[in-house]
Amino acid sequence: MNKPFIPQLVYFEPNALDYPLGKELKEKFEKMGIETRFTTSHNQIRDLPGETDAQKYRIAKSTLVVGIRKTLKFDTSKPSAEYAIPLATGCMGHCHYCYLQTTMGSKPYIRTYVNVEEIFEAADRYIEERAPEITRFEAACTSDIVGIDHLTHSLKRAIEHIGQTELGRLRFVTKFHFVDHLLDAKHNGNTRFRFSINADYVIKNFEPGTSPLDKRIEAAAKVARAGYPLGFIVAPIYLHDGWEEGYRHMFERLDEELPQDARDDITFEFIQHRFTKPAKKVIEKNYPKTKLELDEEKRRYKWGKYGIGKYIYQKDEEDEIKSHLYGYMEKYFPNAKLEYFT
């Protein structure tokens, strides 16, 4: 994706227009000539166009729903952060392996919430409750918030809000390079800006609708120069022909682009490819031509919480992944911190 996301269709909850951001978005989309409709709730979109499930799914992924976040009780977000801050739900990317396909089920459309001040007030209460401990908020648990922020600026406001706090920290991860409007945000070092990166093979075959690797790395360099603490998630680490070379090449490109003075506070998170039986079913329905390897016989089974186990790589494969990825990280970014490997 080289152009920022523009929805094909926008739904509004009527009460969303009681908020300044709701009014602003309504005017913006009408000026752009985008069709807008009303819906009683951001959880109830019943008249999405499309004849087949496949058509409905694709249209949903290019539909934005503007609503009010009614539940201001934040979910926990371990190990990344203490809480998930709910600014948006859903993503315009078409990553074949994404867990959002199962968690969002029949509601794959993108939702943005206009009652941002109420969300920030709730965040402040969580910070107060945990004082004098630091409280971290993850802004991209169920979305890629950067993908829509050029339209809403909710993330920018969150960065500046958390930037004014002493004990609050914000984190999010993105596969998009549309960061220019965030570079002048007054973050005060309280927001860690993370990019999801991968070998070219994985991005090309399994991440349609997202930014190419070189654009993500270019954006990461901009973000580093703007003084944000920086992080990278390599996920999912996926075994394919030439994977060792693919991931080495990814680290080399990162090394070429990133300014030296940004390297003392870089974090990495490594997440291996895994899938569940329900996820496999949904992936094969949404992306019937996917090349994603989903063969239970080739994997080992790991019990998961809620009784749904995951199929993960064999122990010897996992050891090989660790050996290569750790080696590349230590070679190119010796001062980086590994947050977790899973």
C-alpha positions as CSV (number, residue, x, y, z in Angstrom):
1,M,0.0,0.0,0.0
2,N,1.6,3.3,-1.1
3,K,-1.4,5.6,-0.6
4,P,-3.1,6.2,2.8
5,F,-6.3,4.3,3.5
6,I,-9.5,6.0,2.3
7,P,-12.8,4.2,3.2
8,Q,-15.2,3.3,0.4
9,L,-18.1,3.5,2.8
10,V,-18.6,5.2,6.2
11,Y,-21.2,4.5,8.9
12,F,-22.0,6.8,11.8
13,E,-23.7,6.1,15.1
14,P,-26.1,9.1,15.3
15,N,-24.7,10.1,18.8
16,A,-21.2,10.2,17.3
17,L,-22.2,13.6,15.9
18,D,-22.5,15.0,19.4
19,Y,-18.7,14.9,19.6
20,P,-16.3,17.3,17.8
21,L,-14.4,14.5,16.1
22,G,-17.7,12.9,14.9
23,K,-18.8,16.2,13.3
24,E,-15.4,16.8,11.8
25,L,-15.3,13.3,10.2
26,K,-18.8,13.7,8.8
27,E,-17.9,16.9,7.1
28,K,-14.6,15.5,5.8
29,F,-16.1,12.4,4.3
30,E,-18.9,14.3,2.7
31,K,-16.5,16.7,1.1
32,M,-14.5,13.8,-0.2
33,G,-17.7,12.4,-1.8
34,I,-17.7,9.2,0.2
35,E,-21.0,7.6,0.9
36,T,-22.1,7.9,4.5
37,R,-24.9,6.0,6.3
38,F,-26.2,5.7,9.8
39,T,-26.3,2.7,12.0
40,T,-27.8,2.2,15.5
41,S,-24.5,0.7,16.9
42,H,-21.0,0.2,15.7
43,N,-21.5,-3.5,16.6
44,Q,-24.5,-3.9,14.3
45,I,-23.8,-3.2,10.6
46,R,-26.5,-5.3,8.9
47,D,-26.7,-3.9,5.4
48,L,-23.1,-4.2,4.1
49,P,-23.0,-4.5,0.3
50,G,-21.8,-7.7,-1.4
51,E,-23.3,-10.8,-2.9
52,T,-21.0,-13.4,-1.5
53,D,-19.1,-13.9,1.8
54,A,-15.9,-13.0,0.0
55,Q,-17.3,-9.8,-1.4
56,K,-18.8,-8.8,1.9
57,Y,-15.4,-9.5,3.7
58,R,-13.5,-7.3,1.2
59,I,-16.1,-4.5,1.4
60,A,-16.1,-4.6,5.2
61,K,-12.3,-4.2,5.2
62,S,-12.7,-0.9,3.4
63,T,-15.6,0.3,5.5
64,L,-15.1,2.7,8.4
65,V,-17.6,2.9,11.3
66,V,-17.5,6.0,13.4
67,G,-18.9,5.3,16.9
68,I,-18.7,5.9,20.6
69,R,-16.7,3.6,22.9
70,K,-19.2,2.7,25.6
71,T,-17.0,0.3,27.6
72,L,-14.3,2.4,29.3
73,K,-13.0,-0.5,31.2
74,F,-9.8,-1.3,29.5
75,D,-8.7,-4.9,28.7
76,T,-5.3,-6.0,30.0
77,S,-2.6,-6.3,27.4
78,K,0.2,-8.5,28.8
79,P,3.1,-8.8,28.1
80,S,3.2,-5.7,25.9
81,A,1.5,-3.3,28.4
82,E,-0.7,-3.2,31.4
83,Y,-3.8,-2.1,29.5
84,A,-5.1,-1.7,25.9
85,I,-6.3,1.8,25.2
86,P,-9.3,1.5,22.9
87,L,-8.9,4.1,20.1
88,A,-9.9,1.9,17.2
89,T,-10.8,-1.7,16.2
90,G,-10.1,-3.5,13.0
91,C,-7.6,-3.1,10.2
92,M,-7.5,-2.4,6.4
93,G,-4.6,-4.7,5.9
94,H,-5.1,-8.2,4.5
95,C,-2.5,-10.2,6.4
96,H,-3.5,-13.8,5.8
97,Y,-2.3,-15.1,9.2
98,C,-3.8,-12.3,11.4
99,Y,-5.6,-13.3,14.6
100,L,-8.1,-10.5,14.1
101,Q,-9.9,-12.7,11.5
102,T,-11.0,-15.0,14.3
103,T,-11.4,-12.4,17.1
104,M,-13.5,-10.1,15.0
105,G,-15.4,-12.8,13.2
106,S,-18.4,-11.4,11.3
107,K,-17.3,-7.8,12.0
108,P,-14.1,-7.2,10.1
109,Y,-14.9,-3.5,9.4
110,I,-12.8,-0.8,10.9
111,R,-14.1,1.1,13.9
112,T,-12.9,4.4,15.3
113,Y,-14.2,6.0,18.5
114,V,-14.9,9.7,18.8
115,N,-15.2,10.1,22.6
116,V,-11.4,10.4,22.9
117,E,-11.5,12.7,25.9
118,E,-13.5,10.2,27.9
119,I,-11.0,7.5,26.9
120,F,-8.1,9.7,28.0
121,E,-9.9,10.4,31.3
122,A,-10.3,6.6,31.9
123,A,-6.5,6.2,31.1
124,D,-5.7,8.9,33.7
125,R,-7.7,7.0,36.3
126,Y,-5.7,3.8,35.6
127,I,-2.5,5.8,35.9
128,E,-3.6,7.2,39.3
129,E,-4.6,3.8,40.6
130,R,-1.2,2.3,39.8
131,A,1.0,5.3,41.0
132,P,3.9,5.4,41.7
133,E,4.3,2.5,39.2
134,I,4.6,3.3,35.5
135,T,1.4,2.3,33.5
136,R,1.8,1.3,29.9
137,F,-1.0,1.4,27.3
138,E,-1.0,-0.6,24.1
139,A,-2.9,1.3,21.3
140,A,-2.8,-1.4,18.6
141,C,-4.2,-4.6,20.2
142,T,-7.1,-5.0,17.8
143,S,-6.2,-2.5,15.1
144,D,-3.4,-0.8,13.2
145,I,-4.1,2.6,14.5
146,V,-1.5,4.3,12.3
147,G,-3.4,3.1,9.2
148,I,-6.4,5.5,10.0
149,D,-4.8,8.2,12.0
150,H,-4.2,10.5,9.0
151,L,-8.0,10.8,9.0
152,T,-8.8,10.9,12.8
153,H,-5.6,12.2,14.6
154,S,-6.8,10.3,17.7
155,L,-3.4,8.6,18.0
156,K,-1.6,11.9,17.8
157,R,-3.8,13.3,20.5
158,A,-3.2,10.2,22.7
159,I,0.6,10.6,22.2
160,E,0.4,14.2,23.3
161,H,-1.9,13.4,26.2
162,I,0.4,10.6,27.5
163,G,3.3,12.9,26.8
164,Q,2.0,15.3,29.5
165,T,1.8,12.5,32.2
166,E,4.7,11.6,34.5
167,L,3.7,7.9,34.9
168,G,1.9,7.0,31.6
169,R,3.5,5.4,28.6
170,L,2.0,4.6,25.2
171,R,3.0,1.8,22.8
172,F,1.6,0.7,19.4
173,V,2.8,-1.2,16.4
174,T,2.2,-0.6,12.7
175,K,2.8,-2.0,9.2
176,F,2.1,1.4,7.6
177,H,4.5,4.2,6.8
178,F,2.1,7.1,7.0
179,V,3.8,8.8,9.9
180,D,4.5,12.3,8.8
181,H,1.7,13.9,10.8
182,L,3.0,12.2,14.0
183,L,6.6,13.5,13.7
184,D,5.9,16.9,15.4
185,A,3.7,15.4,18.2
186,K,4.9,16.4,21.7
187,H,5.6,12.9,22.9
188,N,8.3,13.8,25.5
189,G,9.7,10.3,25.1
190,N,6.6,8.6,26.6
191,T,5.6,6.8,23.5
192,R,7.4,3.8,22.0
193,F,6.7,3.7,18.2
194,R,7.1,0.1,17.0
195,F,7.1,-1.3,13.4
196,S,6.1,-4.8,12.4
197,I,8.8,-6.0,10.0
198,N,9.4,-9.2,8.2
199,A,11.3,-11.0,5.4
200,D,10.3,-9.9,1.9
201,Y,8.8,-13.3,1.2
202,V,6.4,-13.0,4.1
203,I,5.4,-9.4,3.3
204,K,4.9,-10.1,-0.4
205,N,2.9,-13.3,0.0
206,F,1.0,-12.8,3.2
207,E,0.6,-9.1,4.0
208,P,-1.3,-7.5,1.1
209,G,-2.7,-4.0,1.7
210,T,0.2,-3.0,3.9
211,S,3.4,-0.9,3.3
212,P,6.4,-2.6,1.8
213,L,9.5,-3.2,4.0
214,D,11.6,-0.4,2.6
215,K,8.8,2.1,3.3
216,R,8.4,0.8,6.9
217,I,12.1,1.1,7.5
218,E,12.2,4.6,6.0
219,A,9.3,5.6,8.3
220,A,11.2,4.1,11.3
221,A,14.2,6.2,10.6
222,K,12.0,9.3,10.5
223,V,10.4,8.4,13.8
224,A,13.8,7.8,15.3
225,R,14.9,11.3,14.2
226,A,11.8,12.7,15.8
227,G,13.1,11.4,19.1
228,Y,10.6,8.6,19.7
229,P,11.8,5.5,21.5
230,L,11.7,2.8,18.7
231,G,10.9,-0.8,18.6
232,F,10.4,-3.6,16.1
233,I,8.2,-6.7,16.1
234,V,9.4,-9.5,13.8
235,A,6.1,-11.4,13.5
236,P,5.3,-13.9,12.4
237,I,8.7,-15.5,12.0
238,Y,7.8,-17.9,9.2
239,L,9.9,-20.8,7.8
240,H,10.2,-20.7,4.0
241,D,12.8,-21.5,1.4
242,G,15.7,-19.2,2.1
243,W,14.3,-17.9,5.4
244,E,17.7,-17.5,7.0
245,E,18.8,-15.2,4.2
246,G,15.5,-13.4,4.1
247,Y,15.7,-12.4,7.8
248,R,19.4,-11.5,7.5
249,H,18.7,-9.2,4.6
250,M,15.9,-7.6,6.7
251,F,18.3,-6.8,9.5
252,E,20.9,-5.5,7.0
253,R,18.4,-3.1,5.6
254,L,17.4,-1.9,9.0
255,D,21.1,-1.4,9.9
256,E,21.7,0.7,6.7
257,E,18.7,3.0,7.4
258,L,18.6,3.7,11.1
259,P,20.5,6.6,12.5
260,Q,23.3,5.7,15.0
261,D,22.0,7.8,17.8
262,A,18.6,6.0,17.8
263,R,20.2,2.6,18.6
264,D,20.7,2.7,22.3
265,D,17.0,2.3,23.1
266,I,15.7,-0.1,20.5
267,T,13.5,-3.0,21.5
268,F,12.8,-6.2,19.5
269,E,9.9,-8.7,19.9
270,F,10.1,-12.1,18.1
271,I,6.9,-14.0,17.5
272,Q,6.9,-17.3,15.6
273,H,4.1,-18.3,13.3
274,R,1.4,-20.3,14.9
275,F,-2.3,-21.0,14.3
276,T,-5.3,-22.6,15.9
277,K,-7.9,-24.9,14.3
278,P,-10.6,-22.1,14.2
279,A,-8.1,-19.7,12.7
280,K,-7.1,-22.1,10.0
281,K,-10.8,-22.5,9.0
282,V,-11.3,-18.7,8.8
283,I,-8.0,-18.1,6.9
284,E,-8.9,-20.6,4.3
285,K,-12.3,-19.1,3.9
286,N,-11.1,-15.5,3.6
287,Y,-8.0,-16.2,1.6
288,P,-8.7,-19.5,-0.3
289,K,-5.6,-19.2,-2.5
290,T,-3.1,-18.5,0.4
291,K,0.3,-20.1,0.3
292,L,0.4,-20.1,4.1
293,E,1.5,-23.4,5.5
294,L,-1.2,-24.7,7.9
295,D,-0.4,-28.4,8.2
296,E,-1.1,-29.6,11.7
297,E,1.1,-32.7,11.0
298,K,4.2,-30.6,10.6
299,R,3.7,-28.7,13.9
300,R,3.6,-29.5,17.6
301,Y,0.6,-28.8,19.7
302,K,0.7,-26.3,22.6
303,W,-2.2,-26.0,25.0
304,G,-3.5,-22.5,25.1
305,K,-5.8,-20.6,27.5
306,Y,-9.5,-20.9,27.0
307,G,-9.0,-24.5,25.9
308,I,-7.9,-23.5,22.3
309,G,-4.4,-24.9,21.6
310,K,-1.9,-23.6,19.1
311,Y,0.1,-25.4,16.4
312,I,3.7,-24.1,16.7
313,Y,7.0,-25.1,15.1
314,Q,8.9,-28.2,16.2
315,K,11.4,-27.8,19.0
316,D,14.5,-28.1,16.7
317,E,12.9,-25.6,14.3
318,E,12.3,-23.2,17.1
319,D,15.9,-23.6,18.3
320,E,17.1,-22.8,14.8
321,I,14.9,-19.7,14.6
322,K,16.3,-18.5,17.9
323,S,19.9,-19.1,16.9
324,H,19.6,-17.1,13.7
325,L,17.3,-14.2,14.9
326,Y,19.3,-13.7,18.1
327,G,22.5,-13.8,16.1
328,Y,21.3,-11.2,13.6
329,M,20.1,-8.9,16.4
330,E,23.4,-9.1,18.3
331,K,25.4,-8.5,15.2
332,Y,23.6,-5.5,13.9
333,F,22.0,-4.0,17.1
334,P,24.2,-5.1,20.0
335,N,22.6,-2.6,22.4
336,A,19.0,-3.5,21.6
337,K,16.8,-5.1,24.2
338,L,14.8,-8.3,23.4
339,E,11.4,-7.8,25.0
340,Y,10.2,-11.4,24.3
341,F,10.5,-14.4,22.1
342,T,7.4,-16.5,21.8
